[in-house]
Amino acid sequence: MIRGAQRPPSDGEDELLTLILAGGQSRRMGGGDKTLLPLGGKPMLSHILERLEGQSARTILNANGNPERFSGFGLPIIPDSIAGFGGPLAGILTGMLHARQFFPQVRSIVSVAADTPFFPRDLIARMKAAVPRDKPVIALATSSDRLHPVFGLWPVELADDLAFWLASGQNGKVLAWVDRHDSIEIDFGPDPLTGLDPFFNANRPEDLETARQALSQATA
């Protein structure tokens, strides 16, 4: 099982924190933790961490409930900072607040979904290169003319605005809040290993089976 080793940041990496979002309830998968389900002989979360190797020096996992179930991965486990399973925005706010409290040098967090095992290996580099340093701009991933708002770069300085947005009972959908700020979209091609959309996510049992078959064929 690959562990989420935290290595010393290289130049430029010290300003970034990667957040794996696993705080949902996995209703369409029948409950439990999708990211712990087996894929290619190991938990899906291991594939997520492998994809982050070389991309991120500092990674945390946003998950609610008993953190012991993730104890074998060597990751800090951070529950939502607000109660009630508030969706991706609650997790993103949690990552922002964690960065602000413990890593004041971090300017942005990059979020990835815990059920998307084939996301691009250059995701973080391309997002970082696309945003300016002189103002807060959100970067979101796209593929095949579809937007994937869970995969984004989020300036930490927007944390107070996001906290206010969620506390005031506004729409919890990611794009509703993104529309309040400057943002850009970055397009990615198919995963070269499996040929799948790089943001293919295993939401349902049949999705997981598709991922298993694609990975098996690619590594045969």
N, C-alpha and C positions, 0 to 999 in steps of 0.2 A: 504494500500500500504506500503510495507516494505521500510524503508529508509536506505540509506547507511551510518549508523552511523560510525563515526571515533572514535574508542576507544583507550585508552592508550596501546601502544604495550607491550606485554609480552616479556620475555627473548628470544632473537633471532629475534623477529618480527620487531624490529626497523631497521633491515638491509634490509627489503623487502618493496616494494610498489607494489600493485596489479593494473593492468591496464585493464579495460574493453574496448575492441575494438568495437566501433560502428561508425566508420568514413566512412564506405562504402556508396554506393548509392542505394543498395537493388534493383537492376534492375530486378532480377529474381522473386522478390516478388511484382513487379509492382511499385517500388519506395516507398518513405517514410521511416519510421523507423521500421524495423522488430522487434526490441526489445521492442517496445511499443504496439505491437499487443497482444490481449488477449489470455491467455493460462490458463485454469483452473480457470477462474474468476478474473484474475489479469494480469497485463502486464508481458511479458516474462522477462523484466529486473528485476522484483521482484523475479522471480525464480533464476536468476543469483545471486542476492544479498543474497538470502537465502542460496545458495550453498557456498557462501563465508563466511557466519557466522562461526566464530570459526577458519577460515583459515587465515584471513587477518585483521589486525588492521587499515590499511591505504589503501583506494581504490580511484582511480580516473577513470573518464569516458572520453575516447577519442571520441569526436563527433564533426562534423563540422556543420555549420549553426547556427540557433538561439538556444542558450542554454536554453531558457525559457521552452522549451518543456520537459525538464528533471528536472524542478525545484522542483517537489514533491519528489525527491529521496534522497535529502541531500548529493549529491555528487559534488565534484569539477568537472567542465566540461572543458576539455582542447582540443582545436582544433588542427589539424595538424600543426606542426611547419613549414612545407613546403607546398606550394600551389599545387593544381592540383589533389587532391584525389590520393595520391601516394600509396594507398594500405596498407596492414598490416605493412610493414616495416616503412612507414611514421609514423604510430601510435606508433610503438615500439620506434622509435627515439624520438618522442614527449614525451613518458613516461620517457625515459632515461634522456632527457634534463630537464624535470620537476623535477625529483628526484635530479639531480645534482645541480639544482638551489635552491630548497627549502628544500631538505632533504639530506644534504651531508653525513649523516651516512648510507644512503641506498646503499647497494652494488649491489643489483640486483632488477629488476622488473620481475613480473610474469604476462604474458598476458593471457587473456581469451576472447573468442568471445562472443559478445552480443546476438547471435542467437542460442546458444547451452545450453539449459536449464538444462541438466542432467549431466553436467561434474562432475568428481569425487569430493567427499567431502574431500579426502585426497590428492588432486592434489598438493597443495603447499608444504605440509609436505614431500611428497615423492620426489619432485623435489629438495627441499632444501637439503634433506639428501643425495641425489645422487651426488651432485657436490662438488668438493674440494674447500677449502677456499684459497689455496695458488696460484691459477691461474684462469683466466677467462675461464669457460667452460659453453657452452649453453646446456640446457636440453630441450628436446622436447618430447611431449606425443605421444604414439602410442596405437592402439587398433586393434585387429583382423587383424594384419599384415599391418596396414595402419598408415602412419605418419600424425600427425595433427600439422603442424608447427605454427599455430596461438596460440596454447597452449604451451607456452615455458617460461623458465627462462632465463633472459638476463642480463649478467653482465653490469653494468653501465659504466665500464671502456672501453667498446667497442663502446661507443657513437660516438667518433670522427671518428672511422673507418667507422661506418654506415653512418654518415653524409657525409663523403667523397664519399662513394660508391653511395649514392643517388644523390649527387650533380654532380658527373661525368657522370651521365646518364647510369649507369650500369643496368643490368637486375634487375627489381624490385621484382622478385620472392624471397620469403623468403629463400628457400633452396639454391639459388645461392649465397646469402651472407653468410649463415650459413657455407657453404663449405669452407670459408676462415678461419674458426676458429675450435677449438676443440669443440666437441659436443657429447652428449650421448642421448640415447633414453630410455624412461621409459614406460613400457606397463601397461595398465589398462584393467580390465575386464568389463563386462556389468553393466549398472546401476541397482542396486538391486531393485529399486522401480518400474521401467517400463520394465526392461529386454532389453531395447534398448542399442545400442552402446552408451557409455558415451559421445561420441563426435558427436552424431547425431545433425545435425544443420538444422534449419528451413529456408532453402534458398528459397523455392518456396511455393506457397499456399498449394500444396498437402503434403509437408513436415510438415507444420504447422498442418494440419489436422491429420497426423499420430501422431504427438506429443500430440495433444489434446485427441485422442482416447486412446493412451497408458496411459496417465495420468489419464483419466477418469476411465479406467478399473482398474488401480492400486490403486485408492483411493475410489473405489465403496464400 
